[in-house]
Amino acid sequence: MAKFDVLLSKRAPQPSSAYSQGLVFGDLVVTSGYLGTKPDGSGLVSGGFEAELRQALDNVTAVLKEASCAWADVIRINVSLVDISKFAEMDRIFRDYAREPYPTRNTISVKELWGGAQVGIDVWAVRSQ
């Protein structure tokens, strides 16, 4: 069985079921999917799509920091959008977090997300040694 290091940041929502915030295998860091939920577990942030997306990205940022990573280390981002017409807005906001060379990205439209969320994010990163 592979040996993983488990990431747990107090600045991101705590796992409430059978998942880890993130795992590290060697130099590879993989996060769970994050919504625009408050780190204290009290639900989604208010303020609409942009507020939710920024909170989701902040939640991922907290887990990346726990792994000694930053957005510059991210090689893959997966985005789930309930409303695919929000793609351009998502892309604009994402540029506040990542810089060139941008990570690879997969954006999909989904019917719904937990708790009525509008957007979900997960990433893969590679730690620098």
C-alpha positions in Angstrom: 0.0 0.0 0.0 1.3 3.5 -0.9 2.3 5.8 1.9 0.4 9.1 1.9 0.8 12.2 4.1 -2.6 13.6 5.1 -3.1 17.3 4.9 -5.3 19.0 7.5 -5.6 22.8 7.6 -7.6 24.7 10.2 -8.1 27.4 7.5 -10.2 25.1 5.3 -13.5 23.3 6.0 -12.8 20.2 8.2 -13.7 16.8 6.7 -17.2 15.8 7.8 -17.3 12.4 6.1 -14.8 9.9 4.7 -12.3 12.1 2.8 -9.1 14.0 3.5 -8.6 17.7 2.7 -5.6 16.6 0.6 -3.0 13.9 0.3 0.7 14.1 -0.5 2.5 11.2 -2.3 6.2 12.0 -2.8 6.1 15.5 -4.5 2.5 15.1 -5.7 -0.2 17.0 -3.8 -3.9 16.3 -4.6 -6.7 18.2 -2.9 -10.3 17.2 -2.3 -13.0 19.2 -4.1 -13.8 22.5 -2.4 -16.9 24.6 -2.5 -17.5 28.2 -1.3 -18.0 26.9 2.2 -16.9 28.7 5.3 -13.9 27.1 7.1 -15.9 26.9 10.3 -18.4 24.5 8.6 -21.4 26.9 8.8 -22.3 26.6 5.1 -21.8 28.5 1.9 -20.6 32.1 2.0 -23.2 34.7 0.9 -22.6 37.1 -1.9 -23.2 35.0 -5.0 -21.0 33.3 -7.5 -17.9 35.4 -7.1 -17.9 35.2 -3.3 -18.4 31.4 -3.6 -15.6 30.9 -6.1 -13.2 33.1 -4.1 -13.9 31.1 -1.0 -13.5 27.8 -2.8 -10.1 29.1 -4.1 -9.2 30.3 -0.6 -10.0 26.9 0.8 -7.8 25.2 -1.8 -5.1 27.8 -1.0 -5.2 26.8 2.7 -4.7 23.2 1.9 -1.9 24.0 -0.6 -0.1 26.0 2.1 -0.4 23.0 4.5 1.6 21.1 1.9 4.1 24.0 1.5 2.7 24.7 -2.0 1.4 27.8 -3.7 -0.7 28.3 -6.9 2.6 28.4 -8.9 3.0 24.7 -8.0 -0.4 23.7 -9.3 -0.3 21.6 -12.5 -4.0 20.7 -12.8 -7.3 22.4 -11.8 -10.7 20.8 -12.1 -13.7 23.1 -12.0 -17.4 22.1 -11.8 -19.9 24.8 -12.7 -23.6 24.5 -12.2 -24.1 27.3 -14.7 -21.6 27.0 -17.6 -22.4 30.5 -18.7 -20.3 31.6 -15.6 -17.1 30.3 -17.4 -15.8 33.7 -18.4 -16.4 35.1 -14.9 -14.7 32.1 -13.3 -11.7 32.5 -15.7 -11.4 36.2 -14.8 -11.4 35.5 -11.0 -9.0 32.6 -11.4 -6.4 34.9 -12.8 -6.2 36.6 -9.4 -4.9 33.3 -8.0 -2.8 31.7 -10.7 -0.2 33.2 -13.1 1.4 32.0 -16.3 2.2 29.3 -17.1 -1.3 28.5 -16.1 -2.1 25.0 -14.9 -4.0 22.6 -17.1 -7.7 22.9 -16.5 -10.8 20.8 -17.0 -14.1 22.7 -16.6 -17.4 20.8 -16.6 -21.0 21.7 -16.2 -22.8 19.7 -13.6 -26.5 19.5 -12.6 -26.0 20.3 -9.0 -23.4 20.5 -6.2 -23.7 19.8 -2.5 -25.7 22.4 -0.5 -26.7 24.4 -3.5 -23.2 25.5 -4.3 -22.5 27.0 -7.7 -18.9 26.0 -8.2 -16.4 23.3 -7.0 -12.6 23.3 -7.3 -9.9 20.7 -6.8 -6.2 20.8 -7.8 -3.1 18.7 -8.3 0.2 20.3 -7.5 3.9 19.3 -7.4 6.0 20.3 -4.4 9.4 21.8 -5.1 12.3 20.2 -3.2 
